[in-house]
């Protein structure tokens, strides 16, 4: 009964005209920045923080939250249509979604992503409302050792999901981990591997690597083809909606992705990114003989990860609202926004600001409904991009990527770095290396190092701490078992068959 009363209060707050307007504005703006390659919610929310001084706390946070989950919808559009994942959680969507677009099934891919995202978003919102207090207990049990073990499990999962050679996949992860070490040491404050270049002391930006390897690298690879063979996707689109067979294949993946994303989103260090990778790995293990192989346009490879990253995005609000712990960069900005408005993030938000807490939760459901109503009719508009000749399309992609990269820090250096990674991406293309594990290694590398060092500091250098703590030991054993299973001859042969080029 208390839950119903709280939800009634939340909807009473969210359904005011002012809050509806800001929820709609945030959802639309989030979709737009998700669709535009290179522009993500982190940069947009950071740029909009000064504007919230003039707003009350509730509409300000409703708008910023709308931008975040709206970008999860929009990010899948560019990943599917032009193979440019503007957000880290869209990397996995690009693997099969882009192949579906090339086969003329872009509409089905976008619809599966949109409907899966809506369902996962609604379930994630219900979980926040019903299970926030008990789920925070799980997060309380995670110390540095558990975070490190969780990330090890995520990297092992990335090796399993990568197409092609296991050696290449491991090499990609190691390269990503090494690139993640280019920054300033957290404990000593000393720049590492920056070669006296001031711009490298803060590290290389995710967008720089993603735009270079996926966006520019794809363009260079296409320009290397004869004119008649160049393609971003097939112009003949068969239909804007998934078939009955597509729905039948996709809905179990959506349910599994939603469940997985809801759990991983609560854990700081998990969230939408690990959820999408883990969902893709799970789908490839569970779906034994898909009608279309994974990596070749399987709808399960779009529906599952999209549901997972949206569920993870929603439930990542739980540690931020209840513990004051931001599990990702966007939640860190949300904490900053709450501080600007004089609200201390943490357990007291639920009691001292119930209008804000429950109004924000109710606005997420309203915002997700707005997004599905907005996005599904716009599938036809996104499909119109398919008719643009490649000679016009690739300069436009380059321009958007350069604008998006430049706006990160208003520095030409980022644009030059993107160009350098474009060449790296082309080399990967020629060597048939899957770059997705590199991005995961790059993002998790600094967090892994920080938690490893914290765990060793707390245990006074005792490496046994990772096995003496039950949760940490369980995660490491799961990672080890995953490696053992994938190395078994029968599994290895099936994996090679699944990734064989047609």
Steps between C-alpha positions, in 0.01 A plus 500: 500500500788732581647439153167594335482818707856589402429436130180708524708786642759451222243510218332803661836681480601367155167575330510877560529696176843638588649159579338337196651773281849450643470119475400536133780751432759274663377192310506681163841658564637165620378326185656769281840486667484120488429509126779750423832311495746624758255692718420311819303565819814572705604801287141623464412477870833666588419789263146533643600502868524883512140524371352317800577789737179665381289183547357324802678177593223260386453625139878542464573137595202373295644674192856371558371146559298523175817594311678193641245231418400680177860470382484122559219489241670735255842334533363178352389690187851603391642163609249320274499738202862615466694273740603795718431427869499846661451338840707214642187292568406518129820323388338156524181615321712599199631143452170347381289815453731636230498165320117503509504848343734382223255217428211746463356424847585832667134563585468167680824567691389849608153377602646210700740741672221753572246250635763311699623829647147606598424171674835497682462865599157436651622192690807691622277779630279251688813343653622840621162566660455157661849375578725804558548439877584124485708532183722761660594234756661304214702803395610550863669157488725601211844621603805566277577125472146422377507786247832375361368143471180623331706683238721195442181304431388773258828485307490120480144531365629740235756239386222242468272729296769628263486354152800326348818392674517482880861621480390811309219564749742477796745728314223757448413498872865536601543791256189662647636455855832656394329799335301547822830545689571826315387743771607647834569252779212517750717452811825684417354762262781433249420502124557159338588428137401856403838572328483857637185568296267697733184372329590139583529558877121459531504188281355429155124558472268208429330693218838562334571126481142398410465760224843424359488120500131451418398818313805610301642148480178379332514789252865433406420128456207586271705751300754223443233302311418553129222758457235239412576300817496790746213483740398612842183293473267365233261755353219249451324494837252213517280625784486745787371245753630165624321194365312253725806279486718792613269568795505130592881498499545838671266493800689234704820701439326816624391324820849361565667833420261689728567264791877513455511878451282563804748314723823637351367858492481507880868417544743793481747413225235295316212687341394525138841416349564168677128416469506526119820293468378240749162476324665437163720229653195340664297503177781327311517230768124444527386531136656181365414522130369845403329540163762765418844454666620751760718764339308458172176676597335296778209697648577346842834686488309831476198438725688347798782757539265795436262379771798438731659841457168682552416295810855564626465873429177516703618296801833691513293774665463277808855536643503869402168584669527273805876488571626812326742275305508582126557175304587684178595843362138607437398414856803699624359800314157433653663505846655834402158629393346396834784671687446818295136498614606454864397132527741253661487170304461196723248305708340818637372606154211252526384646832596867474399549133226244427348723227833506316578127551163358399430773241827413323414128502147559362642735232720216372194292412333803336824580314539143371143509369575832327812350344329195350217722364761735354747246364289230334324741257841653423646170378398600147695826538817320610456254211506796258870522585540175304423675173785752538784419254822402670694790347273737695462284807864448596591874510191555720607222740854642512365849570271385783777287650744794491244740652412250772867431578593871503216593739631256765770744611500768224845381400638412155721233661199270545421525128859409406491207745175381340674507159787293644256241638328494160821356355517254790139399427586440134794278603262303727261464205780363280614260773139387569526609865174569688549841673212472753716327769757780467237755604391292797862458613561873454199601710544241776881524515532810723215381728659154528836649592348734759303222670796258484725749676233589757441132578874438543540811717217385727643146523860631540617334180331164557381367163299233681235764577344438157431135587429539872196724433209277385349738239839580347597131495169405338547756220861390434400132496221583252755677278739202521221253416401714201858479369512123557166446325590708196830312465331156493548349150127452433410856608801644316399329175139621530626852568721495188208371291274778630752766402593354160478743214224421259 
